[in-house]
């Protein structure tokens, strides 16, 4: 870390979550589309058109990282 390198967890997990959060909050449609297609998600039109960006963020995160799979590690 003294040489400016980020920890592996930050590089692989936190940076991706943060870039998704920034794209949705800034309403960057091109970046959101790129992220959604690269993850293979299907976001409904209702969620993507909603006035509150948190609804759109919740729709993406609930498909990408479902809480039950992330916390309980269900196989």
Phi and psi in degrees as GROMACS dihedral restraints (atoms count N, CA, C in turn):
[ dihedral_restraints ]
;  ai    aj    ak    al  type     phi  dphi    fc
    3     4     5     6     1   -67.5    20    10
    4     5     6     7     1   -22.4    20    10
    6     7     8     9     1   -95.0    20    10
    7     8     9    10     1    11.1    20    10
    9    10    11    12     1    89.0    20    10
   10    11    12    13     1     7.7    20    10
   12    13    14    15     1   -81.6    20    10
   13    14    15    16     1   143.0    20    10
   15    16    17    18     1   -89.2    20    10
   16    17    18    19     1   150.2    20    10
   18    19    20    21     1   -62.7    20    10
   19    20    21    22     1   154.8    20    10
   21    22    23    24     1   -60.7    20    10
   22    23    24    25     1   -39.6    20    10
   24    25    26    27     1   -61.3    20    10
   25    26    27    28     1   -39.3    20    10
   27    28    29    30     1   -66.9    20    10
   28    29    30    31     1   -43.3    20    10
   30    31    32    33     1   -64.9    20    10
   31    32    33    34     1   -43.0    20    10
   33    34    35    36     1   -88.9    20    10
   34    35    36    37     1   -30.3    20    10
   36    37    38    39     1  -113.7    20    10
   37    38    39    40     1   -61.4    20    10
   39    40    41    42     1   -65.1    20    10
   40    41    42    43     1   -39.0    20    10
   42    43    44    45     1   -63.2    20    10
   43    44    45    46     1   -37.9    20    10
   45    46    47    48     1   -68.6    20    10
   46    47    48    49     1   -42.7    20    10
   48    49    50    51     1   -64.9    20    10
   49    50    51    52     1   -41.0    20    10
   51    52    53    54     1   -66.5    20    10
   52    53    54    55     1   -40.1    20    10
   54    55    56    57     1   -67.0    20    10
   55    56    57    58     1   -36.2    20    10
   57    58    59    60     1   -63.9    20    10
   58    59    60    61     1   -46.3    20    10
   60    61    62    63     1   -60.0    20    10
   61    62    63    64     1   -46.0    20    10
   63    64    65    66     1   -63.6    20    10
   64    65    66    67     1   -41.7    20    10
   66    67    68    69     1   -63.4    20    10
   67    68    69    70     1   -41.7    20    10
   69    70    71    72     1   -71.2    20    10
   70    71    72    73     1   -42.8    20    10
   72    73    74    75     1   -68.5    20    10
   73    74    75    76     1   -32.0    20    10
   75    76    77    78     1   -87.6    20    10
   76    77    78    79     1    -4.4    20    10
   78    79    80    81     1    57.4    20    10
   79    80    81    82     1    44.9    20    10
   81    82    83    84     1   -83.8    20    10
   82    83    84    85     1    93.0    20    10
   84    85    86    87     1   -63.2    20    10
   85    86    87    88     1   -36.9    20    10
   87    88    89    90     1   -65.2    20    10
   88    89    90    91     1   -44.8    20    10
   90    91    92    93     1   -68.6    20    10
   91    92    93    94     1   -38.2    20    10
   93    94    95    96     1   -63.5    20    10
   94    95    96    97     1   -45.0    20    10
   96    97    98    99     1   -60.3    20    10
   97    98    99   100     1   -41.7    20    10
   99   100   101   102     1   -63.2    20    10
  100   101   102   103     1   -43.2    20    10
  102   103   104   105     1   -66.3    20    10
  103   104   105   106     1   -45.1    20    10
  105   106   107   108     1   -64.4    20    10
  106   107   108   109     1   -43.1    20    10
  108   109   110   111     1   -70.3    20    10
  109   110   111   112     1   -35.8    20    10
  111   112   113   114     1   -68.6    20    10
  112   113   114   115     1   -29.4    20    10
  114   115   116   117     1   -86.7    20    10
  115   116   117   118     1   -10.7    20    10
  117   118   119   120     1    72.4    20    10
  118   119   120   121     1    36.3    20    10
  120   121   122   123     1   -99.1    20    10
  121   122   123   124     1   158.4    20    10
  123   124   125   126     1  -124.3    20    10
  124   125   126   127     1   106.0    20    10
  126   127   128   129     1   -97.9    20    10
  127   128   129   130     1   130.6    20    10
  129   130   131   132     1   -67.0    20    10
  130   131   132   133     1   153.7    20    10
  132   133   134   135     1   -64.7    20    10
  133   134   135   136     1   -32.4    20    10
  135   136   137   138     1   -63.3    20    10
  136   137   138   139     1   -43.7    20    10
  138   139   140   141     1   -69.9    20    10
  139   140   141   142     1   -38.6    20    10
  141   142   143   144     1   -72.4    20    10
  142   143   144   145     1   -24.4    20    10
  144   145   146   147     1   -93.8    20    10
  145   146   147   148     1    -5.1    20    10
  147   148   149   150     1   -62.6    20    10
  148   149   150   151     1   145.1    20    10
  150   151   152   153     1   -68.2    20    10
  151   152   153   154     1   -31.2    20    10
  153   154   155   156     1   -88.2    20    10
  154   155   156   157     1   118.6    20    10
  156   157   158   159     1   -65.6    20    10
  157   158   159   160     1   -20.6    20    10
  159   160   161   162     1   -67.4    20    10
  160   161   162   163     1   -28.8    20    10
  162   163   164   165     1   -66.7    20    10
  163   164   165   166     1   -42.6    20    10
  165   166   167   168     1   -65.2    20    10
  166   167   168   169     1   -42.5    20    10
  168   169   170   171     1   -63.4    20    10
  169   170   171   172     1   -41.5    20    10
  171   172   173   174     1   -64.4    20    10
  172   173   174   175     1   -39.3    20    10
  174   175   176   177     1   -64.5    20    10
  175   176   177   178     1   -40.8    20    10
  177   178   179   180     1   -69.4    20    10
  178   179   180   181     1   -48.1    20    10
  180   181   182   183     1   -67.9    20    10
  181   182   183   184     1   -33.1    20    10
  183   184   185   186     1   -69.4    20    10
  184   185   186   187     1   -25.3    20    10
  186   187   188   189     1   -88.8    20    10
  187   188   189   190     1   -35.5    20    10
  189   190   191   192     1   -76.3    20    10
  190   191   192   193     1   -47.3    20    10
  192   193   194   195     1  -129.1    20    10
  193   194   195   196     1    75.9    20    10
  195   196   197   198     1   -60.5    20    10
  196   197   198   199     1   135.6    20    10
  198   199   200   201     1   -62.1    20    10
  199   200   201   202     1   -36.9    20    10
  201   202   203   204     1   -65.7    20    10
  202   203   204   205     1   -39.9    20    10
  204   205   206   207     1   -73.2    20    10
  205   206   207   208     1   -38.3    20    10
  207   208   209   210     1   -70.4    20    10
  208   209   210   211     1   -38.8    20    10
  210   211   212   213     1   -88.6    20    10
  211   212   213   214     1   -45.9    20    10
  213   214   215   216     1   -92.3    20    10
  214   215   216   217     1   -13.5    20    10
  216   217   218   219     1    53.3    20    10
  217   218   219   220     1    52.2    20    10
  219   220   221   222     1   -70.8    20    10
  220   221   222   223     1   132.0    20    10
